[in-house]
Amino acid sequence: MSEPISLTSRLERVFRSVFHDIQGDPITLTRLDTSIWDSATHLFLLLSLEEEFGIVLSDADAIDVTSFESAVEVVCAKVET
């Protein structure tokens, strides 16, 4: 039996899918430092997170997701509730 994939690993997979043109580690991405992280890409990221984790993100959550680290915090809070 295989081990479940960790939340962080799943988030990394989502970030790699959304930011497929980015070289390097997705955990270092921030909205301010990533030129392709525009409003359309942000929306695609949010929808991808909702789909992957079966959650609904609020407008406040959408504003809070500005980096990989902040995405971890937002998703963890939603998954735990």
C-alpha positions in Angstrom: 0.0 0.0 0.0 1.4 3.4 -0.9 1.9 6.2 1.5 -0.5 9.2 1.1 1.0 12.3 -0.5 1.7 15.1 1.9 -0.1 18.4 1.7 3.1 20.2 0.9 3.9 17.8 -1.9 0.4 18.2 -3.4 0.9 22.0 -3.2 4.3 21.8 -4.9 2.6 19.7 -7.7 -0.1 22.4 -8.1 2.5 25.2 -8.2 4.6 23.3 -10.8 1.5 22.8 -12.9 0.4 26.5 -12.8 4.0 27.9 -13.0 5.3 25.4 -15.5 7.7 27.8 -17.1 9.5 28.6 -13.8 12.9 27.0 -13.3 13.8 26.0 -9.7 11.9 25.3 -6.6 8.3 26.4 -6.4 8.5 26.9 -2.6 10.5 30.1 -3.3 7.9 31.7 -5.5 6.2 34.9 -4.5 3.7 37.0 -6.4 6.0 40.1 -6.2 9.1 38.2 -7.5 7.4 36.2 -10.3 6.7 38.1 -13.5 4.2 35.5 -14.9 2.2 35.6 -11.6 -0.4 38.0 -13.0 -4.1 38.2 -12.2 -5.1 35.4 -14.7 -2.4 33.1 -13.3 -3.5 33.9 -9.8 -7.0 32.9 -10.6 -5.8 29.7 -12.2 -3.8 29.0 -9.1 -6.7 29.5 -6.8 -9.0 27.3 -8.9 -6.3 24.6 -9.0 -6.0 24.7 -5.2 -9.7 24.5 -4.8 -9.9 21.5 -7.1 -6.9 19.7 -5.7 -8.0 20.0 -2.0 -11.7 20.1 -2.4 -12.0 23.5 -0.6 -13.6 26.8 -1.3 -11.4 29.9 -1.0 -12.9 33.2 0.1 -12.0 36.6 -1.3 -9.8 37.1 1.8 -8.1 33.8 1.2 -7.5 34.8 -2.5 -5.8 38.1 -1.3 -3.7 36.2 1.3 -2.2 33.8 -1.3 0.9 35.7 -2.3 3.5 33.0 -2.1 4.0 29.2 -1.7 4.3 29.7 2.0 1.1 31.7 2.3 -0.7 29.1 0.2 0.4 26.4 2.6 -1.1 28.4 5.5 -4.4 29.1 3.7 -4.9 25.5 2.5 -3.9 24.0 5.9 -6.5 26.2 7.6 -9.2 25.2 5.1 -8.3 21.5 5.2 -8.3 21.4 9.0 -11.8 22.9 9.3 
